[in-house]
Amino acid sequence: MNAADLLWGVFPYIVLTIFIGGHIYRYQKDQFGWTTKSSEFLEKKWLRIGSTLFHWGILFVFAGHIMGLIVPVALYNSLGVSQHFYHNMAIIFGVPAGIAALVGLVLLYWRRVSVKRIKATTTTGDWLTLIFLGLVIVTGLTATGMNVDSHGFDYRTTIAPWLRGLFVFNVQPELMQTVPIWFKIHIYASFALYVIWPFTRLVHVFSFPLRYLRRSYVIYKRRVPVKKMG
């Protein structure tokens, strides 16, 4: 087994095992800790701004990754979407979304270090979450910035089929041989985030309040003062 097979054929499955197994273990052993551990009652202004920028930015970045990595390039070709048009749309929408997420994350980090009450309640997992999220966003923006030329590297024909192949056990590490180094760094920064994910507050991403859809209504009644007799 060569280095390419290990890096792009074996290690991704190790990361996936830790990611899935870690969540199962965390849910079984620490259900009460399966939360965002909100600190809103300690400080609201910067949380509202930073959290809004970060979450909306990440949502658009995630949508962009789905369109680029999960949707096959053949589908775009069949719809008449050229590589040039797709690339321009990815830059126009992806870069602002990434910058918004980064600015929001910086504000959340600054909030953690500047507000004493929040800093005192911040755990090691919180710091790791901020650091690795920052690495993923910065390396992603760097990879995008280094690939501004629409005639340059097209990840939809290399990284995308490699990634899709992993989920159907069609391992193709050879597809990653021509991938520029900045994309590889971004991928491994993401791997590092996935490894720590199950053991941090990031687990709240998979918390869906489905019980609220079928729970009974809570009836509130106005309290009427009781008149004294006599």
Protein Blocks (a to p, Z undefined) as FASTA:
>chain_A
ZZklmmmmmmmmmmmmmmmmmmmmmmmmmmmlncghiaklmomklmmmmmmmmmmmmmmm
mmmmmmmmmmcfklmmmnopafklmmmmmmmmmmmmmmmmmmmmmmmmmmmmmmmklmmm
pcfklmmmmmmmmmmmmmmmmmmmmmmpmklccfklmmmmmmmmmmnopacfklmmmgcf
klmmmmmmmmmmmmmmmmmmklmmmpccfklmmgccdddddddddddeZZ
